[in-house]
Amino acid sequence: MSTSLRSAVAQVEAAPSQAAFEYFAERFAFETDCADVAASLASGYDDFVLVDVRSPKLFAQGHVPGALNIPHADLTVERLAEFPKEKLMVVYCAGPHCNGAQKAARRLAELERPVKEMIGGMTGWRCEGFEVAT
């Protein structure tokens, strides 16, 4: 194969190592994953509130054990008053095909709440084989 031809993957050069490091390191400030949430919940940590931002109907059909159901449209100052303002909120929705978690995260940031998204949502949670509450 000719070295002058480049695959679709390599057509755009990879970022310099320092830029890649900074980019990927920064993502941890915005995201967590299902395995880290499961391990934290199993260990009894209470330094975050896990929020399922889907509809009550979808929540009833299956959710992460211990999650609260607050649809993203219901994230208001009044609804959040029960939580200390500095408490980390971890939001999730159905999965990668859904942007409810991003809408919720944006809203929480707008309300000056610390927030992270649990990437993968319920799809990721189920794919990992974790328990689902109903």
N, C-alpha and C positions, 0 to 999 in steps of 0.2 A: 504494500500500500504506500502511496506517495505521502511524504511528510508534509507536503504543501497543502494537502486537504485536511480540513479540521472538522471534527464532529460538531453537531449542534451544541453539545455540552461545552466544548472547548473554544467555540467561535468567539465568545467573549472571555477575555482574560480573567482569571480569578483575581480577587482583590489582594493587595499586598498583605502579608501576614499580620502586621500591626492593625491594619484596618479591619481585617477579618476577626481578629481577637476582640477588638473594641465592639464590633457589631454583635458578635455572638454573646459576649459578656453582658452587653446591655439588655439583650432579650430576657435574661433571667430576672431583671427588674420588672418586667411586664408579664411574664408567663411562668406557670408552673405546670407540671404534668400530672397525670392520673396516678402514677406510681408514687410520686412524692406526697400527694394529697392522701392516698391510702395509707402510706407509712406513717404520716403525721397523725392521722385520725386514730390509727391502731395504737400509736404510742401515747395517746391521750393529750396531745398538745391542744391548747385552746387559744393559741395566739392568732387565730384567724376565724372568720365566719365564712362558711361555705354556702353560697347562694345559687340555687337553681333558678334561672331567670325565664324558664319556659312557662307555659300556661299551667294552671292548676290541674287540668285534665291530663296533660302529659306527665306532670309531676306524679300524679296518682298512679299512673301506669308503670312507673319505675323511676327511681332517683337514687342518688348516692346517699347511703345511710348517714344521717346526721345533718344533711343539707336542709336549709330553709328554702321555702318557695316564695320568692318575691319576683314576679314578672318584671321585666326591665321597665315597663311603663309605670310601675308602681314604686320605683325607687325615688322617693321624695324625702325631703328634709324631715317631715313628720314621721314617715315610716321608719326612717333610720335613727330616730331619736333614742331608741332603746339601746343603741350600740355606742360605745365610746368613739369619739371622732377619730382617734388614732388607731382603732382596731382595723387590721388588714381584712379586706373583703376579697374573697376568691370567688369568681363568677364562672358559671358554665351554662351551656345551652345544649342543644341536641348533638352538635358535632361540627366537623369541618364544613359541612354544607349549610350551616346556619350562622347568621351574624348577630344573634341575640346577645351573646356574651360580649361582643365588641361594643354593641349599643349600650349595654349595662355598664361596662368598664368606662366608656366615655362619660356616661351620666355620673357615675361615682366620682370620677376625676373632676368633673365640673362642680360637684358638691364638696370638693376638697377632701375626699376620702382616699386613703391608700387602697390600691386595687391591683389585683393580678387576675389573669384569665387562666383557667385550667384548660390547657389545649387538649383537643380531642373530644371534650364534652362527654355526653352519655355514650356516644359511639365508641370513643376511646376507652371509657370506663368498662364497657361491656367487652370490648376486644381484649382487654387486659385480664378478663375473667374475674373481676372484683364483684363482690356481693351487691345486689340491687335490692333496695327496699321498696315496698309497695304499700 
